[in-house]
Amino acid sequence: MKKLYMGDAEFVHELEWWIDCAYDQGKPVIVELVKRDRPGGEMWCNYHAEYVERGCSEGCGNYDPCNGLRGRCRNYGWSFIGTGKFFRITEKGQVRRHQK
């Protein structure tokens, strides 16, 4: 499933989440198709829920390596960049291309 994010928000969700969001709000939402930023200069920390400039390190109190020793932290998340393709999702679940 492709990932999308809404407007200027930082949060990335799947299409079904945005369809539910439009239904709950009772009005259409505009989202942009995003792709994973490789090799991203920043990373998303799932624990702190914010972008950090460098990867997790042993200096962080919440550093939890995947292999239990050292290396990639379990809290590591990908960052995304916009593709410039916008979509309008109606409260009825219709998804159509949107020019922004």
N, C-alpha and C positions, 0 to 999 in steps of 0.2 A: 504494500500500500504506500502511496506517495505521502510525504509529509507536507503539511501546510502550516503557515502561521498567519495571524490576523494583523493587518495594518502595521503599526509600530511596535506591537507587542513582541516580547522575547520568547514567548512560549510556543513550542512546536507540538502539534497534535495531528493525528490521522484524520482523514476526511469524515469518518463517522462521528468523531467528537465534535467537529464544527457543525455538522448537520444537527446534532442534538442541541448545540449551543444556539443555533438560529431558531430552532423550534421552541426552546425554553424562553428565549428573549421575545419571541413573537414578531421578529423583524429580521430582514436579511443581514448577513454578515459578508464582508469582503475579506478574502484570504489570498495569500500569495504562495505559489508553489516554491518550495525551497529545496536545496540540495546540500549535501554534506560538504563542509569547507575543508578541502584537503590541500596542502597540509596546513591546517588552521594555525594562526598565530595565537589564538586564545583557545581555551577549553572551558567547557561547562562543568562546574562542580555540582553534582547532584546533592551533596550534603549541605552546602552553603547556599544553594540555589542562586548562583551568580557566576559570571564569567571571571576567570583568572588568567593572567598573562602566561603563566608557566604551568606545567603539569604538577600534579600532587607530588609532594616530597616528604621526606621523613621529618621535616621541620613543622609540618601541619599536625595539630593534635588529633585530627580525624583521619590521618593517613592510614589506609587499610589495604595493603598490597594483595592482589588477587591470589598469588601463590603462597601467601603467608610469610614471605621473607622480605622481598623488595621488588621494585618494578612498578608496573601500572596499578594505580589505585582503583578499588572497586567503585569509588564515587566519580570516576572519570566519565564525562559525557562529551558527545560530539558537539561542535558548533556548526551552524548552518548559514548559508547565504541565499539571498533571494535570486530567483531566476527571471524576474520581471513579468511573469505570467500570473495575472490576477484572475480570481474567480468569485462570482457572486453566488452565495448559497441562500436559498429562500427558506422560510419557515416550513414549507411543504417538502423540503429536501431536494429541490431542483438545483442542479449545479450548472452554471453557464459561464462562459468566458466573459471577462469584464475588462473594459479599457480604462486605464487609470491615467 
